[in-house]
Every structure is written in C-alpha cells, then in structure tokens.
Amino acid sequence: MIEGIIKGFAKTDYGYTVDLKRGVSFGIKSEYNYIPKIGDFASLKTHNGNGIRGLNINGEKIFYLTDEQLKEQRRQWIKENRERKENEFLKNKSKMDADFDSLPDCFKIRISHFRENNPNFRIEYEPYELLCCLDAIKIANTLKTPEAVKKYSGMNYDERNNIVKGLSDGHSGNSIELAIMLSYYYLSDPEMVIKFHGGLCMLVGCDKYGHKI
C-alpha cells in the first residue's frame, strides 16, 4: 500500500494524473468520478508491487479492481501496446530500413542475428537497438580510439554533450551506456559488436529478445 497527501494534479485525456507529497504519481480515469483536490489523503492498494488495484480518498473507496478485472486490464494494455508498436513500425519502416543499410557490417550482423531469432524483433525491439547502434557509430567516429571512448564513458552528461554532437534525444541511461559500449567494441574488437548482449536483454531476457549464442 502507498499513502500520501495530494500535492498536485493535471487533467489528461483519460482523467487526471495525481502527484503525492512523497514523490509518487498515479493516473485516475474519469469514469471513477473523482476530481482530485490538493490536501486529500490518498491510499493506493497495489498489485504485485506496481500496478494499482484500488484507491481510497480520505478513507472513502473510489475504486477496487477484482483479479478478473486486473487480468482484463492487462490483456487490453497488451493488445493496445501491440497495435501501437505495429503502427509505429509501418510508419517508420522505410527510415529504419535506410538506417540499417547505412550500418557497418558488424552492426548489420548484430541486428540480423536478433531478427533471425525473434520474428517480432523488428516491431518490438529494433527501434531501441537501432538507436543504440547508430549513436555508437557517431561516438566512435568522433572519438576515434577505444581509449577516448573509455574516458568519455566516465564523464557526466554535460561533458559528454560538449564532445559528441548530434546524439538522439531518446536515450535512457541503459541505451546511452549500450551505445558507448558498442562504440568501444567497434573500435577495439568488432566481433564483440556481434556477440554483445542486446539492448533490452536485462529487462526481457535474452531468449525473448532474440540473443542466442
């Protein structure tokens, strides 16, 4: 259970996002007929440690989801997420193909390996992997040596931005570190570019990602 006092909220297409004083944010749908008020005391019942199962405000129940409702909510999210990814893939396929064609051979082999082992790789994970590979090449082309990449890896965000220009704005901490690691191997041992774990293997697992040694 997570509890806290509402410190702020914002209207959204589906209802509201609500911020608690302890740094927790959550969304609430309009169908629950609750309009947030600053100072209200919120009590969130969680499911499996993250998903929201229920909400009480000032001791009054706003909603509570049964196991079957949670399962249906999950099924619906998976369906909508899949449709969104498929639409994005179709929209961006031409550019993705061109970006792939621009890669050095070791990066092409790397991505082809994932494609061969996971029929859904292009839709599910290739945008993330391609982002890392493209920026790995930018880093390598700018820094020129493995030693310079290793030094770059230890710098903070502002220092890095002053050295390598034109990197994507879409990076997470994980993706930029992968780009740096791949740039290091590209300059020092291109065979490792092919062998190194996929960008989201730690999150989804190697088998699901398509990384098979």
Helices and strands as residue ranges (DSSP letters): E 2-11, E 15-20, E 25-29, G 30-32, E 41-47, E 51-57, E 60-64, H 67-101, H 105-117, H 121-124, H 126-143, H 146-153, H 157-163, H 173-188, H 190-195, H 201-204, H 206-209
